[in-house]
Amino acid sequence: MTRMVIDQTNEINKVYFQQTKNNINNKLAGYINISDSLLSDSQLISDLQQDYGSDADYMERYLSYIKLYPGRYDAPPRMAVRILTTNNTVLSDRNFIIKVDAATKNEKWYQDIVAAKGLNTVRGAYLNQNNKMVFSIGRVLNPFAFQKYVNVLLIEVSESELYDLIEQKGADREIYILDENGAVVTLTQRNTVGMSADGIPRLQQAAGGGDLVLNETLDSGNSFKNWRVVSVTDSGLVLGNIYGILRYSLLICSAIMLFSILLFGLLSYKLTQGLRRLVYNMDKIKDGKFDVFINLKENDEIGELSRSFKNMIDRIDNLINEVYLYDIHLKDLEIKKKEAELNALQSQINPHFLFNTMESIRMNLIRKGDMEISDVIQDFSLLLRRSIETGGDSLPLRKERDLIEYYLKIQKFRYRDKFEYKIDIGIELYEVIIPKFIIQPIVENALYHGIEMKDEQCVLKVFSRVTPENIIIICVEDDGAGMNADKLNDVIKGLDTDPGDDEAADRIGIRNVHQRLKLYYGPQYGVQIESTENIGTSVKILLPRQTGAR
């Protein structure tokens, strides 16, 4: 069985290994194709060999052709293509075109590329200037002796490009890609990238036997001819399956013994199950819970007792429900009675009679020439009409704005020069639907507890703005008496609590507005209060922007 498992694993590994090797060959061949495409671009090479009289001359050619060249091939995102040139009349963009300095000319890799005279030169795993592990392909783009300048193509590829090809090749095997010097370009265990194969214990152990090893050279032409792919499979993990069979056999024997013990316990449990369920249900009834389950299929004494118990519980539950429904019916009658009394009281006041009376008073004042009081009467009439209008619990912001203006005109008549006011609600918000009477209580509170409490003249402002999140903020600001920190904290804490019997009416009004907005729109909306003693108070009403009936 061990030999069969080893042979089968070896065959599977060979299939995966060949597939991985082919994928790597194809990937590396793609980089060689990019190198060949640049070598065959005579226009690009000609542009880099040309002497430019000025930077402007070069930039004109750079912007029209050279700059666009990297976009003409399908490069992977983790690959960098650069051209190093000795032509001092071109400008380096630090990305695609780079001038060769003296230090670069002394680098061995640069000298190897120049010495190869146009052939691809592969450099194995190394850390680049960005501290990333890469390998590179370099070649001279103009290998002919008559060329004036040397232009070196350098393609740097992140080792993760190759790692993606071997990452998912099995948890029981490790795959290594080694360059011509035996350094690890990439591998499935990423902590040894760049190390020499001689310094990796796993490869040394595999060489000594005991593991399933596949080792082949890549076929990607002459450029990568000495690169190798090594697959190492831990034989201990493979043979662990055989050892598992032995463990399963022992486990089955133990399970048979446990089954015998559990069978006797189950029979004992079954004999006493009905009695324990009956005791459990009796404990639930003692706590006032009537949702009990009783098995009525048993025909023994416990079954008979359970059925009698069930009948008794059903009868008690029916009696409780009858009493509960009767109590609800009585309360419903009481509510309807109160509603009828309220409707009767409201019907005693004829709104049209009030409006007609106010209009008669206003016209009489106009005939007498008292225009100021006539305007106050008109504002009061409009305010009263808007206050008792029916048609739902919401209205456009435009109507709420008018109601505030009527109210402030009346108060302006009362206080004379005590305050000035300004209402600035954006016209684009006029048709936004809001709950009734959410601004007036705030304005009234600012007037009575801010402006009235200060000796000098004050200013009351009502304005709006919209946040980028489409939240409408209606601000009511005054420069009145304000509040100290302790009183402000008490007011803010009271917004989310139920009012007491001795609670101030103004605080109840603010709390009512805050809780209505939260109920209508959600916990993120409501009222925010800021205040400084002897400076003033700012109350912000937050609500969503929406139009149409609610």
C-alpha positions in Angstrom: 0.0 0.0 0.0 2.9 2.3 0.8 4.4 1.7 -2.7 1.1 2.3 -4.4 0.5 5.6 -2.5 4.1 6.8 -3.4 3.7 5.9 -7.1 0.3 7.6 -7.3 1.6 10.7 -5.6 4.6 10.8 -7.9 2.4 10.6 -11.0 0.1 13.4 -9.7 3.2 15.5 -8.8 4.6 15.1 -12.3 1.3 16.4 -13.9 1.3 19.4 -11.6 5.0 20.0 -12.1 4.8 20.0 -15.9 1.8 22.3 -15.8 3.7 24.7 -13.5 6.8 24.5 -15.6 4.8 25.3 -18.8 3.2 28.3 -17.1 6.5 29.6 -16.0 8.0 29.1 -19.5 5.1 31.0 -21.0 5.4 33.8 -18.5 9.1 34.2 -19.1 8.6 34.0 -22.9 6.2 37.0 -22.6 9.0 39.1 -21.0 11.4 38.1 -23.9 8.7 39.1 -26.4 8.5 42.6 -24.8 12.3 42.9 -25.0 12.2 41.8 -28.7 9.4 44.3 -29.5 11.5 47.2 -28.1 14.6 46.0 -30.1 12.6 46.0 -33.3 11.3 49.5 -32.9 13.7 51.4 -35.2 11.8 54.7 -34.6 12.4 54.6 -30.9 16.1 53.7 -31.3 16.5 56.5 -33.9 15.0 59.0 -31.5 17.4 58.0 -28.8 20.4 58.2 -31.1 19.6 61.7 -32.3 21.3 64.9 -31.0 18.8 67.5 -29.9 19.7 71.2 -30.1 17.5 72.1 -27.1 15.4 70.6 -24.4 12.3 71.9 -26.2 13.3 70.0 -29.3 13.6 66.8 -27.3 10.4 67.4 -25.3 8.4 67.8 -28.6 9.6 64.4 -29.7 9.2 62.9 -26.2 5.6 64.0 -25.9 4.7 62.9 -29.4 6.2 59.4 -29.4 8.7 58.3 -26.7 6.4 59.0 -23.7 3.6 57.0 -25.2 5.8 53.9 -25.9 5.3 52.0 -22.6 1.5 51.9 -23.3 2.1 50.0 -26.6 2.8 46.6 -25.0 0.6 44.7 -22.5 2.9 44.8 -19.5 2.0 43.1 -16.1 1.4 45.6 -13.3 4.4 44.4 -11.3 7.0 44.9 -14.2 9.1 48.0 -14.8 10.6 48.8 -18.2 13.4 51.4 -18.5 15.9 52.5 -21.1 19.3 53.7 -19.9 21.0 56.0 -22.4 24.4 57.7 -22.7 22.8 60.5 -24.9 23.2 63.7 -22.8 20.9 65.7 -25.1 17.8 63.8 -23.9 16.0 64.4 -20.6 15.5 61.7 -18.0 11.9 61.2 -16.8 13.0 58.9 -14.0 10.5 56.4 -15.2 11.0 55.2 -18.8 14.1 57.2 -20.0 17.1 57.4 -17.6 20.5 58.8 -18.3 23.5 56.6 -17.5 25.8 58.0 -14.8 29.3 57.0 -14.0 28.3 54.8 -11.1 25.9 52.8 -13.3 28.7 52.3 -15.9 30.8 50.7 -13.2 28.1 48.2 -12.2 28.9 44.6 -13.2 25.3 43.9 -14.5 25.6 47.0 -16.8 28.9 45.9 -18.1 27.6 42.3 -18.7 24.6 43.7 -20.7 26.9 45.9 -22.9 29.4 43.0 -23.4 26.5 40.7 -24.6 26.2 42.9 -27.7 22.4 42.9 -28.1 21.6 39.5 -26.6 19.2 39.2 -23.7 21.1 39.1 -20.3 19.2 37.7 -17.3 20.1 38.8 -13.8 18.7 36.5 -11.0 17.0 37.5 -7.8 18.2 40.8 -6.1 16.8 43.7 -4.2 16.2 46.7 -6.4 16.5 50.4 -5.3 12.9 50.2 -3.9 14.0 47.2 -1.7 11.8 44.8 -3.7 12.9 41.3 -4.7 13.1 41.3 -8.5 14.8 39.6 -11.5 15.7 41.5 -14.7 16.3 41.1 -18.4 18.7 43.5 -20.1 20.0 44.1 -23.6 21.7 46.7 -25.8 19.2 48.2 -28.2 21.8 49.4 -30.7 24.6 46.7 -30.7 26.2 48.0 -33.9 29.6 49.7 -33.8 28.6 52.7 -35.8 25.9 53.9 -33.3 26.9 57.0 -31.4 25.2 56.4 -28.1 24.6 53.2 -26.0 20.9 52.5 -25.1 20.4 49.7 -22.7 17.0 48.2 -22.1 16.3 47.0 -18.5 13.1 45.1 -17.7 12.7 44.5 -13.9 10.0 42.0 -12.9 8.8 41.4 -9.3 9.4 37.9 -8.1 5.7 37.8 -7.1 4.8 37.5 -10.8 6.3 34.0 -10.7 5.1 33.3 -7.2 1.5 33.6 -8.4 2.1 30.6 -10.6 3.2 28.3 -7.8 1.2 29.7 -4.9 -1.7 27.2 -5.1 0.1 24.1 -6.1 -0.6 22.0 -3.0 -0.1 22.2 0.8 2.1 19.0 0.9 4.7 20.2 -1.6 7.1 23.1 -1.9 8.2 24.6 -5.3 11.4 26.5 -5.9 12.5 28.5 -8.9 16.3 28.8 -9.0 18.4 31.1 -11.2 21.6 30.1 -13.0 23.6 30.8 -9.8 21.4 28.6 -7.7 19.7 31.5 -5.9 16.0 31.2 -5.1 14.0 33.6 -7.3 10.7 32.7 -5.6 9.2 29.8 -3.7 6.0 28.8 -1.9 7.6 29.4 1.5 8.4 33.1 1.0 10.8 33.6 3.9 13.9 32.4 1.9 13.5 34.4 -1.3 16.9 35.4 -2.7 18.9 32.9 -0.7 21.2 30.3 -2.2 19.9 26.8 -2.6 22.9 25.6 -0.5 21.6 27.6 2.5 18.1 26.1 2.5 17.8 23.0 4.7 14.7 21.7 3.0 16.5 21.4 -0.4 19.5 19.8 1.3 17.3 17.2 3.1 15.5 16.5 -0.2 18.9 15.8 -1.9 19.7 13.3 0.8 16.6 11.2 0.1 13.3 10.6 1.9 11.3 13.1 -0.1 9.7 13.1 -3.6 11.8 15.5 -5.7 11.3 16.7 -9.2 14.1 18.9 -10.7 14.1 20.2 -14.3 15.6 23.0 -16.3 13.3 25.6 -17.9 12.8 25.6 -21.7 12.5 29.4 -22.2 15.3 29.7 -24.9 18.8 30.7 -24.2 17.9 33.6 -21.9 16.8 31.4 -19.0 18.5 28.2 -20.1 20.2 27.6 -16.7 17.1 28.4 -14.5 15.6 25.4 -12.7 12.2 24.4 -11.2 12.4 22.1 -8.1 9.3 20.5 -6.5 9.8 18.8 -3.1 7.0 16.7 -1.5 7.3 15.6 2.1 7.0 11.8 2.0 6.0 11.8 5.7 2.9 13.8 4.8 2.0 11.3 2.1 2.5 8.2 4.2 0.6 9.9 7.0 -2.6 8.8 5.2 -1.6 5.1 5.6 -0.9 5.6 9.3 -4.3 7.3 9.5 -6.0 4.0 8.4 -4.5 2.3 11.4 -5.8 5.1 13.7 -9.3 4.8 12.2 -9.3 1.1 12.8 -8.5 1.6 16.5 -11.1 4.4 16.6 -13.8 2.1 15.2 -13.1 -0.5 17.9 -13.3 2.1 20.6 -16.5 3.5 19.1 -18.2 0.0 19.2 -17.4 -0.2 23.0 -18.7 3.3 23.6 -21.9 2.5 21.6 -22.7 -0.4 23.9 -22.4 1.9 26.9 -24.4 4.7 25.3 -27.2 2.2 24.4 -27.8 1.2 28.0 -27.8 4.9 29.0 -30.3 5.8 26.2 -32.7 3.1 27.3 -32.6 4.4 30.9 -33.1 8.0 29.7 -36.1 7.0 27.5 -37.8 5.3 30.4 -37.7 8.4 32.6 -38.1 11.0 29.8 -41.9 11.5 30.2 -41.6 12.0 34.0 -38.8 14.6 33.7 -40.8 16.5 31.0 -43.8 16.6 33.3 -41.8 17.9 36.2 -40.2 20.5 33.9 -43.6 21.8 32.7 -44.8 22.1 36.2 -41.8 24.3 37.0 -42.7 26.5 34.0 -46.3 26.8 35.2 -45.1 27.9 38.6 -43.3 30.9 36.9 -46.4 31.8 34.9 -45.4 30.3 31.5 -48.2 28.4 29.8 -46.4 27.4 26.5 -45.8 23.8 27.5 -45.3 20.8 25.3 -46.6 17.4 26.3 -46.4 14.1 24.3 -49.9 12.7 24.3 -49.0 9.5 22.5 -47.8 7.6 25.5 -50.3 5.1 26.8 -48.8 4.4 30.2 -49.6 6.0 33.6 -47.3 9.0 32.9 -49.0 9.6 29.6 -52.5 9.6 31.2 -51.2 12.1 33.9 -49.7 14.3 31.2 -53.0 14.5 29.2 -54.9 15.5 32.4 -52.2 18.1 33.1 -52.4 19.5 29.6 -56.2 19.8 29.7 -56.0 21.8 33.0 -53.3 24.2 31.5 -55.4 24.8 28.4 -58.4 25.7 30.5 -56.5 28.1 32.7 -55.0 29.7 29.7 -58.4 30.2 28.1 -59.8 31.8 31.3 -56.8 34.2 31.5 -57.3 35.2 27.8 -61.0 35.9 28.3 -60.3 38.1 31.3 -57.5 39.9 29.4 -59.6 40.5 26.3 -62.5 41.8 28.4 -60.1 44.2 30.2 -58.8 45.5 26.8 -62.4 46.0 25.6 -63.2 48.1 28.7 -60.1 50.3 28.1 -61.0 50.7 24.4 -64.5 51.9 25.4 -63.0 54.4 27.8 -60.6 55.7 25.1 -63.5 56.2 22.7 -65.5 58.0 25.3 -62.6 60.4 25.9 -62.2 61.0 22.2 -65.9 61.7 21.8 -65.7 64.3 24.7 -62.7 65.9 23.1 -64.4 66.1 19.7 -67.4 67.6 21.3 -65.3 70.2 23.0 -63.4 71.1 19.8 -66.7 71.4 17.8 -67.8 74.1 20.2 -65.2 76.5 18.6 -66.0 77.4 15.1 -62.8 78.4 13.3 -64.6 80.3 10.6 -66.3 82.4 13.3 -62.9 83.3 14.8 -61.3 84.2 11.4 -64.3 86.3 10.4 -64.3 88.1 13.7 -60.5 88.8 13.4 -61.0 90.1 9.8 -63.8 92.4 11.0 -61.6 93.8 13.7 -58.7 94.3 11.2 -60.9 96.1 8.6 -62.3 98.4 11.4 -58.7 99.3 12.4 -57.8 100.0 8.7 -60.8 102.4 8.5 -59.5 104.2 11.6 -56.0 104.4 10.1 -54.3 102.2 12.7 -52.3 100.2 10.2 -49.8 98.8 12.7 -52.3 97.0 14.9 -54.2 96.0 11.7 -51.0 94.2 10.5 -50.6 92.5 13.9 -54.2 91.3 13.8 -53.7 90.0 10.3 -50.5 88.1 11.3 -52.3 86.7 14.3 -55.2 85.5 12.2 -52.8 83.8 9.7 -50.9 82.3 12.6 -54.1 80.9 14.1 -55.3 79.6 10.8 -52.1 77.7 10.2 -52.0 76.4 13.8 -55.4 74.7 13.5 -55.2 73.5 9.9 -56.0 69.8 9.4 -54.6 67.5 6.8 -51.9 65.3 8.5 -49.1 65.8 10.8 -46.6 67.2 8.3 -46.3 70.2 5.9 -43.9 71.8 3.5 -41.0 73.8 5.0 -42.4 76.9 3.2 -45.5 76.9 5.4 -43.5 76.4 8.6 -41.4 79.3 7.6 -44.5 81.5 7.1 -45.8 80.5 10.5 -42.5 81.5 12.1 -42.6 84.9 10.4 -46.2 85.6 11.5 -45.2 84.7 15.1 -42.1 86.9 15.1 -44.0 89.9 13.6 -46.5 89.6 16.5 -43.6 89.4 19.1 -41.9 92.3 17.4 -45.0 94.4 18.0 -45.0 93.3 21.6 -41.3 93.9 22.3 -40.7 96.8 19.9 -37.0 97.5 19.8 -36.0 94.7 22.1 -34.8 92.5 19.2 -34.4 92.2 15.5 -34.9 89.0 13.5 -33.8 87.5 10.2 -35.2 84.4 8.4 -33.0 82.9 5.7 -34.5 79.6 4.5 -33.3 78.5 1.1 -36.0 78.6 -1.6 -34.8 75.2 -2.9 -35.9 73.7 0.5 -39.4 75.2 0.5 -41.1 72.0 -0.6 -39.3 69.7 1.8 -41.8 67.9 4.0 -41.2 68.3 7.7 -43.4 67.5 10.8 -45.6 70.4 12.0 -44.4 72.8 14.7 -40.7 71.7 15.0 -39.2 75.3 14.5 -41.8 77.4 16.4 -41.1 75.9 19.9 -37.4 76.5 19.4 -38.0 80.1 18.3 -40.3 80.8 21.2 -37.8 79.3 23.6 -35.0 81.5 22.2 -37.2 84.6 22.6 -38.4 84.0 26.2 -35.2 82.5 27.7 -32.5 84.1 25.7 -33.5 87.5 24.3 -36.0 88.6 27.0 -33.4 87.8 29.8 -30.9 90.3 28.3 -31.1 94.1 28.8 -29.6 95.3 25.5 -31.1 94.7 22.0 -30.6 91.2 20.5 -30.7 89.5 17.2 -32.6 86.3 16.4 -31.6 84.4 13.2 -33.3 81.4 11.6 -31.4 80.0 8.6 -30.8 76.7 6.9 -28.0 74.8 5.2 -27.6 71.3 3.6 -24.7 69.0 4.4 -22.9 66.8 1.7 -24.8 63.9 3.1 -28.1 65.6 2.1 -29.0 66.4 5.8 -30.9 69.6 6.3 -29.8 71.7 9.3 -32.2 74.5 10.4 -30.4 76.8 12.9 -32.1 79.0 15.4 -29.5 81.4 16.9 -29.7 84.3 19.3 -27.2 86.5 21.1 -29.2 86.5 24.3 -28.4 85.5 27.9 -27.2 81.9 27.0 -26.6 79.2 29.5 -23.7 78.1 31.7 -22.2 74.6 31.2 -24.2 73.0 34.0 -27.5 74.1 32.8 -26.6 73.3 29.2 -25.7 69.7 30.2 -29.0 69.4 32.1 -30.9 70.5 29.0 -29.0 68.1 26.7 -29.4 65.1 29.0 -33.1 65.9 29.3 -33.7 65.6 25.5 -33.9 61.7 25.7 -35.7 61.4 29.0 -39.3 61.5 30.0 -40.4 64.8 31.6 -41.3 65.0 35.2 -44.4 66.6 36.7 -42.4 69.8 37.6 -40.6 70.0 34.3 -40.4 73.4 32.6 -42.8 73.8 29.6 -40.0 75.2 27.4 -37.8 72.1 28.0 -40.7 69.9 27.3 -41.2 71.7 23.9 -37.5 71.1 22.9 -37.7 67.5 24.1 -40.9 67.0 22.1 -39.3 68.3 18.9 -36.2 66.1 19.4 -38.1 62.9 20.1 -40.5 63.5 17.3 -37.7 63.9 14.8 -36.0 60.7 16.1 -39.3 58.8 15.8 -40.0 60.1 12.3 -36.5 59.7 10.8 -34.2 57.7 13.0 -31.7 58.2 15.9 -29.2 60.2 13.8 -31.6 63.1 13.6 -33.0 65.4 16.2 -31.9 68.6 18.1 -28.4 69.7 18.9 -27.8 72.6 21.4 -24.8 74.9 21.9 -24.7 77.8 24.3 -22.4 80.1 26.1 -23.4 82.3 29.0 -23.9 86.0 28.1 -23.0 85.1 24.5 -26.0 83.3 23.1 -27.5 80.0 22.1 -27.6 78.0 18.9 -30.1 75.2 18.4 -29.7 73.0 15.3 -32.6 70.9 13.9 -31.4 68.0 11.8 -33.7 66.2 9.4 -33.4 64.5 6.0 -34.2 66.2 2.7 -37.4 64.8 1.3 -40.4 66.1 -0.7 -43.9 64.8 -1.1 -46.4 63.6 1.4 -45.3 61.3 4.2 
